Amino acid sequence: MNVHVSPDACPALVLNADYRPLSYYPLSLWCWQDAIKAIFLDRVNVLSTYEKTVHSPSFEMKLPSVVCLKSYIKPARNPAFTRFNVFLRDRFTCQYCGSRDDLTFDHLIPRSKGGMTTWDNVVTACSPCNLQKGGMLAHHCGMQPAQHPFQPSIQDLHQNGRMFPPNYLHDSWLDFLYWDTELEP
């Protein structure tokens, strides 16, 4: 599940004050207009620019490609329970058949039987498997998920997210992404 970013859109990679992206998945990007607004409000430092410029009657400015916040934003300790994060935890793969098409999510204990919409009860499923399982318990229909659902850590999602890089990465961003990856000797 890649979000399409057009190189012509000139998005700016947004780094926290510690020079790490605010988020990797999805990658923390601002449109060029928001980046310029933050520059004028003195909320960010510009670390890299595009060759493209914007003009006004009184000035000219290169569009920022990487900005760093001046104030540190403390990252969340636990990831939010969202559809995207469930898919990322399960590597965008149906936990019943392994398909990567037409994904939704399934409650192991159906809501009709008191199941909750929580990390421990929801798995990624393709629509055909979800329909086949229906309102039954997984063990009643012979469908067991490949991985038992769990609440992931930020690190779990970060590790899984590396398997699904964005479809567009500007060269100026590369020095600031994945710098915590172990280097090969």
BELBELUR-V76648 format. One record per run of one state. SS is the DSSP state (~ for helix, > for strand, _ for the rest). FROM is the first residue (numbers start at 0). TO is the last residue. If there is no record, write none. Layout:
SS|FROM|TO  SS|FROM|TO
This chain:
_|0|5  ~|6|8  _|9|10  >|11|14  _|15|19  >|20|20  _|21|22  >|23|23  _|24|25  >|26|26  _|27|27  >|28|29  _|30|30  ~|31|39  _|40|42  >|43|54  _|55|58  >|59|68  _|69|76  >|77|77  _|78|81  ~|82|88  _|89|101  >|102|106  _|107|109  ~|110|112  _|113|120  >|121|125  ~|126|132  _|133|136  ~|137|139  _|140|151  >|152|152  ~|153|160  _|161|169  ~|170|175  _|176|184
